[in-house]
Amino acid sequence: MHPPKPVPLEDVDLADLDVFVRNEAWGMFDTLRHEAPVFWNPETGGGHGFWSVTRYADIEQVDKSPEIFTSERFVNLEEPPEQYMDLRRSMLETDGLRHQALRKLLMRDFSAATVRRYDDFLRGLAQITVDAALRQEEFDFVDAIAADYPINVLARLLDVPGEATPKLVSWGNEIVGATDPDYARVLLDSPEAEQYSHLPFRSPASVEIFEYGRELAAERRGGSADDLVSKLVNRIPEDGVPLTPTDFDNYFLLLVVAGNETTRQAISHAMKALMDHPDQLAFLRDNPGQAQIAVEELLRIASPVYHFRRTATRDVEMHGQQIKAGDKVVMWFASANRDEAAFADPYRLDLTRYPNEHMTFGKGAHTCLGANLARLEIRIMFETLLPRLATIEQAGEIVRVRSNFVNGIKRFPVRVSAR
């Protein structure tokens, strides 16, 4: 993995989605970290522009300062109409005590101790996924392995039948791919999307996810089952304020999308990185005891989510730039994961790198709730897959999701020979 080509500061535009399709954002991140660590980026199509924050230390400061940089004004670049903000608000768009209460509803269910109980199930599922994929000499790595595996984990956690997984994958694609014509029925920035302004990501898929979640909730309300839906409908948040129907809708949508997409993209990017570094692939295959440390480096390299944004609650100065109250401030987690001040030789894949305080899951109160499960899923997948591979090579062009939010791979054709 080589450092990217430098991009002149005047050519930096992180609102241009085609930059991400071409995988050229890394050079822009490098330029910003070195020359303009707090950088104003205009937007076309209705957005008011945003400040890009690209250095690790600055991003950590923003992420840990909700009183100055709030999530309450939403966390993607889209600016929802004021009248729909409460209707669209999920745990991601809350701060303070309410955020803690919503988070704690399922925090125990994603703790390291709890997810360890899934070890046998995950190994069995990884075995099924790998067996099915390796029956072919050529396949799409995303479809056959990276998407198949985590969505079946999610189906187990939600206690939905296996036949539900294709629609869960499709909904996730459409939500995170709201700016990609291959995925979205209605593109986020199209005039047609205005009629969906009251929905997350302005996506009609949100309606279908809501309807499915409500069916599950109706079946499980008042019961004592152990799945995540039962826990959401039967637990009261610790602040004593029950989930409204809207709260449940948005929480369920968050589980469906976040519970699948991030792990899927991490596995895809990790496999690509290992293929580009066959010595590291061989090291991981031959040293399974190092897998826990190795997974942190794979997560750093993968950076499956490019950014989250905050909104300034008051005027504040950073690196000489005057950020005004109400301005969007974007934390480029992917850039933090390549910051030379935080990681020596950041473009080198080093599976023995330790410590490895990567930014993949965020750093503040909004640190990814499912991080422990994602780590375990990724580790078990590679512990299962790598010993089975005699060879693996790319068999065609990698095609990326048209998005500056999710660092996604749509197509990743590979050719393998199995051991």
N, C-alpha and C positions, 0 to 999 in steps of 0.2 A: 504494500500500500504506500504509494508515493505521495508526498505533499502536493497539493493542487497548484496549478498555475496561478500566479498572482493576477488579481483583477484590479484595474485602476479604480480609485475611489469614485470617480465620476460615472463609472459604469455599474456601480453597485445598485441593485434594485431587488430587494427581497420580497416585493409584492408581485413580481413577474413569475407566474407559476411555471412558465416554460423553462426557467432557470433550473427548477427542481426536477422537471422531466429529464433534462439533460445532465443532471447530477453535477451542476456547476456551482452550487451554493457554497461549497467548502472554500473555494478561493475567495469568495466575497466575505465569508466569516473571518478568514485570515486577515484580509485587508482591514476590516473594521476593528478587529482586536488590536492591530498594530497602529492604525492611523486615526480611527474615529470610534472609540469604544462605546460612545453614546451618540447615535446617528439618526438624524431625522429622515424617514423614508416616506415620500408622498405615496398616495394611492389614487388610482382611477376607479371609476364605477361606484362612486358614492361614499367610499371610505374617507375619513378625514386625515389619514396619514398616521404614522406611529414612530415612536422612538425604538430603535434596536439597541439592546444591551447584549454584548457578546463576550465579555470576559467573565471567567468563572467566579471570581470574588464579587463582582458587581451583581451578577445574577443571584448569587446566594444572598446578598444583602437585600435585593428586591423581594425575593421569595420569602424571606423571613421578616418582612416589614409590612404586614397587612394594613397597619394603621396609616401608612403613607401610600402603599401600592395595593389597592383593593381588588378582590376578585368579584365583588358585588356588581360591578358594571360589565361583567362577562369576560370570558377567558380566551376566546378566539378573536380573530381579527374582525369578524362580522360585528356590526353595531345594531343589535336588535332594537326595534322601535320601543320607546319608553313604556308604552301601554302594554307591551307583551312580556316585559322582563320577568315579572313575578310568575307569569304562566309558564315561562320557559326555564325557570331557575331550578338547578339541581344542586347537589352538594358542592359541585365544583364552583358554583357562583355564590357561595356563602362564605362568610368569615366569622371569627369569634365563637361565641358559645353555641350558636345554632349549628355552625359547621362541625364543632366538636361533637355535638349530640347526634347529628346525622351520621357522622363517621363512626362513632362508637356503636351504633346499631349493629354493624357487621364487623367491627374491628377484631373481636375475638375469633371470628370465623376465618380470618385471613392471617392470624398470628402464626409465627414460625412453628409453635408447638402443634397447632391445629392442622396446618397443611402437611406436616410430617406424616399424619395419619393417612394421607392420600398416596403414600409412596408406592404401595403394592398396586393400587388401582392405576396410577400413572405409568408404572412399568409395564403392566399388562396392556394398557392402551397404546403406549409407544411401540410395543412389540407388534400389535395388530397393524398399526399404521405403517411401520417399516416393512413388515412382511408383505403387505398389499402393494406398496410402492416398488419393492425390489423384484416383484414378479415381472416387471418390465425393464428393458434395457434403457429406454428413454422415457422420461416423464417430466411434467412440470413440477418443480420442487415446491412451489407455493401451494398448488392444488393438492398434491399427493401427500405432502408431509406438513409444511408450515401452517396451512389452514386447517387441515383435517384434524390434527391432534388437539390444539387448544379449544376448538369449537366443541369437540366431544367431551373435554373436561368441563367446559361451561354447561353443556347439557346435563351432565351429572350433578353439578352444583345446583342447577335450577330444577333438577328432577323433571326433565322433559324427555320425551322419547327420541331415539336416534333419528327417526325420520324427520324430526324438526330441525336438524342441523343445517340442511341446505338453505332454509329460509333465514336462519340466524346468520349464516355467512353472508347471504345476499343483503340482508338489512344492514349488517356492519359495513359491507363494502359501500353501500349507497350513502350511509351517514358520513363516514370518514372520507369518502370519495365524492363529496358534494360538489367539488369543483372539477371532477373528471368525467368527460362525456361517455366513457366506457362504463361507468358505474351509476351515474346519477340520471334518473328519469327527468329531473328538473335541476338544471345547474344553479348553484347558489347565487351567482351574479346575473342571472337572466331575468327579464321582466316578468316571466311566468312565475318566478319564485316569490313575487310579492304576495300572492294569495296564500302562501305558506309561512308568512312572517311570524305567525304565532307559534310555530313549531320549531323544535331544535333543528339547527342546520338548514332551516327552511325546506325541509325534506318531507315529501309525502310518505316516505318509509317510516317516519316517526309515528304516524297514525296507526300503521299496521303493528308496530312494536307495542304501542300503547294498548291496542285492542287485545293482542295476545297476552300481555301482562295482566290485563284486567280479568281475562278468562281464568288464568292461573290463580289470581288472587281470590276470585269468587269461590273457587274449589277449595282453597286452603285456609280461608279465614276461619278462625276459631279452632283449628286443628293443632296438632302437636308435632307435625313432621319436622324434619331436620334440614330441609332444603332452604336456600336463600329467600325464595319467595315467601315461604311460610314465616320465616323470621321477620321479614319486612312487614308483613300484614298483621303479625301478632305481637310484636314488641312495641313498647312505647319508648321514644327517645328519652334520655336521662333528664332533659330539660322539662319533661312533662307535657310537651306539645306534640300530640299525635301527628302522624303523617296525614296530610290531606290527600284526596285522590290525585291531585296534581303532583304532590310530592312523590307519591308512589310511582306514578307514570314516569317521571323524570329519573327517579332512582333506578327503576327497572331498565329503562333505556341505557343508562350509564353502565349497568352491569353487562348488558348484551353487547355493547360496543367495546367498552374498555376491557372486558373480560376475554376478548378474543383478539382484537386487532393488534395490540401492543406486542403480545407474545408471538403472534404469527409473524410480524415484521422482524422482531428480534431474531427469531430462528432463521428466517430467510437471509438476513444480512450477515448473521454469524456464519452460516454455511458458506456464503460467498467469500467472507474474509478467510476462512479456513482453506478454501480451495485456492485462494491467492497466496497462501502461506503453507505449502504442503509440509514444511518442517513442523509448524505449529499443530497442524492436523495430526501428524504422526505422534507428536508429543502428547496430545490430549488422549488419543486412542490408547497409547501405551502406558499412560500414567493416570488412570481413573481417580486415584487419590488426590490429584490436583484439580479435579473438576470444579470444586466449589470456588476456588480462586480464579480459575479460568473463566467461569461464567461471568464474573464481574468485568473482566476485560472484554468479553464478547458483547456484553451489554453496553459498555462504553463505546466500542467501535460501531455497534449497530445503531445507537441513538434513534430508536423507532419513532419518537415524537420530536419534531424539529423545535417547536416552541409552545409556550403558553403565554398569555398576555395578562397584564394587570392594568389598572387605571390609576393615575395619580390623584390622590385626594386633596392635595395642596401643591402649591408651587414648591419646587425643589431643584437644587442644582446638582448635577453629576458631571464630572470631568469638564467643567466649564460650560456645560449646556444648561439652558434654562427650561426645565420641564414645567409646564403649566398644569394647574389643577384641571382634571378632565382629559388630559392627554393619554393616549394609549401607550403603554410601555411593554415591549415584547422581550421576553426572556428567551434567548435562543439557546436552549439546552444543548443542542447538537454542537454549537460553537464552543460552549464551555467544555465539552468532552474532547475538544482538540486544542485546548488552551495550553501553550507551552509553559505557562507559569504554574499550572496545576499538574501537568503530566509531562515527564521527560520524553522527548521524541514521540509526540502524540500520534503520529501517523503510523507508528510501528505497532503491529499486533504482538503483544508479549503476554502470553498466558500465565506467566509467573509474576506479573506486575502486582506488587503489594507494598503498601496499602493502595487501594484503588477507590477513592471516594468520587466515583463518577456522578454525573448529574442526570442520568437517564430517568430516574424516578422523582426528580425534584428534590428540594431541600427543606422546605418549610412545613407549615401545618398541612399543606395539601400534598405532601409526599404520597406517592401512589399507594393506595390501600391494598392492591393485589401484588405488591412487589415480592413478597415471600413466595407466593404461589408461582409467579412468573419465573423466579429463579429456579425453583424446583422443577418446573416443567421443562425449562431449557436444559438443565443439567441432565435430567433423565433421558430426554430425547437424544442428546449427543452421546451419552453413555450407551444407549441402545443402538444408535445408527452407526457410529464410526467403526466399531469392531466388525460390522457386517459389510463394509465397503472395501473392496479390493482397489477400485479406482472410481473417481467421479470427476467429470469435466463438464464445462458448459457446452451446450449443444445448440445454442442460438442466442439471440440478443435478449438481454434483460430489459424489460419494459417497466417503467416506474409510474407510480400514481401521480397524477397531475395535482399536486397539493404542496403547500408550504407549511402545512400542519403535521400531517403524518408522513414519515419517511417510509413510503410504501413501495413494495415491488408487486406488480401485477402478474408478470410472467417471468419465469426463471427456468428455461429448459435445460435439463441435464441428461448426461449419458453416463451410465454406471455399469460396473461389473461387481457382482456380489461375491463375498467370501463363502 
